[in-house]
């Protein structure tokens, strides 16, 4: 399995957390099955990091999803954005283009026809801000 598949699992965990409005360590243990040590470490550290930084990440989504209240964004799109923004902001080893491209691919796979454009726009703004800050 590769990073793309692990990111897909991470997206599903985040989506479940958003829908259920809490975390579930049982789900994490189920999704870990079949992963090697490096993949498990990446999945667990990202998921824990997302939980720790959830308020900050959601505020970034709110800031750049112009015209969309957070509760009006499709839950699938929100989960994709949360994963991508976490990677962009807190995982320096992942190039921003990779995170954005993976997010768009998840949107194409799981969401509506218009979602990839929306997600691309939000992430482009986030990337622009992050590259101008440093």
C-alpha positions in Angstrom: 0.0 0.0 0.0 1.2 3.5 -0.6 0.8 7.0 0.8 -2.2 7.6 -1.5 -4.1 4.6 -0.1 -3.2 5.6 3.5 -4.4 9.1 2.8 -7.7 7.6 1.5 -8.0 5.8 4.9 -7.2 9.0 6.8 -9.9 10.8 4.8 -12.4 8.1 5.8 -11.5 8.4 9.4 -11.9 12.2 9.4 -15.2 11.9 7.5 -16.5 9.5 10.2 -15.3 11.9 12.9 -17.1 14.8 11.3 -20.4 12.8 10.8 -20.3 11.2 14.3 -18.9 14.4 15.9 -16.3 12.4 17.8 -13.3 10.2 17.4 -13.3 6.4 17.5 -10.2 4.5 18.3 -11.9 1.3 17.3 -12.3 2.6 13.7 -8.6 3.6 13.7 -7.7 0.0 14.7 -9.8 -1.4 12.0 -8.4 0.8 9.3 -4.8 0.0 10.4 -5.1 -3.6 9.3 -2.9 -4.5 6.4 -0.7 -1.4 6.9 3.1 -1.7 7.4 4.8 0.1 10.3 5.6 3.2 8.3 2.1 3.5 7.0 0.6 2.9 10.4 2.8 5.6 11.9 1.8 8.1 9.2 -1.9 7.3 9.6 -1.9 7.5 13.4 0.3 10.6 13.7 -1.9 12.5 11.1 -5.1 11.4 12.7 -4.0 12.5 16.1 -2.6 15.7 14.7 -5.9 16.5 13.0 -7.7 15.9 16.2 -5.3 18.2 18.1 -5.4 21.0 15.5 -9.1 20.5 14.5 -10.2 24.0 15.6 -7.3 25.7 13.8 -7.9 23.7 10.6 -11.7 24.3 10.6 -11.0 28.1 11.0 -8.8 28.0 8.0 -11.5 26.2 6.0 -14.0 28.9 7.1 -11.6 31.7 6.2 -11.2 30.4 2.6 -14.5 28.9 1.8 -15.9 32.3 0.8 -19.7 32.3 0.6 -20.0 28.9 2.3 -20.8 28.5 6.0 -19.0 25.6 7.5 -22.2 23.7 8.1 -23.2 24.1 4.4 -20.0 22.5 3.1 -20.5 18.8 2.1 -19.1 16.6 4.9 -17.0 14.7 2.3 -15.5 18.0 1.0 -14.9 19.2 4.6 -13.1 15.9 5.5 -10.9 16.2 2.3 -10.1 19.8 3.2 -9.2 18.9 6.8 -6.7 16.2 5.7 -5.2 18.4 3.0 -4.9 21.5 5.2 -3.4 19.4 8.0 -0.7 18.2 5.6 -0.1 21.6 4.1 0.3 23.3 7.5 1.8 20.6 9.7 3.6 18.0 7.5 6.5 19.8 5.9 7.9 16.7 4.3 4.9 16.6 1.9 5.1 19.0 -1.0 2.1 21.3 -1.2 1.4 20.2 -4.8 1.1 16.6 -3.7 -1.3 17.4 -0.9 -3.5 19.5 -3.2 -3.4 17.0 -6.0 -4.3 14.1 -3.7 -7.2 16.1 -2.2 -8.6 16.9 -5.7 -8.3 13.2 -6.6 -10.3 12.3 -3.4 -12.9 14.8 -4.4 -13.2 13.3 -7.9 -13.5 9.8 -6.4 -15.9 10.5 -3.6 -17.7 13.8 -4.1 -19.7 15.9 -6.6 -18.5 17.1 -10.0 -18.1 20.7 -8.6 -16.3 19.6 -5.4 -12.8 19.3 -7.0 -13.0 23.0 -8.2 -14.2 24.2 -4.8 -11.4 22.2 -3.0 -8.8 23.4 -5.4 -9.8 27.0 -4.9 -9.7 26.7 -1.1 -6.3 24.9 -1.1 -4.8 27.4 -3.6 -5.6 30.2 -1.2 -4.2 28.3 1.8 -1.0 27.5 -0.1 -0.6 31.1 -1.2 -0.9 32.3 2.4 1.5 29.6 3.7 4.1 30.4 1.1 3.8 34.2 1.7 4.2 33.8 5.5 7.6 32.1 5.5 
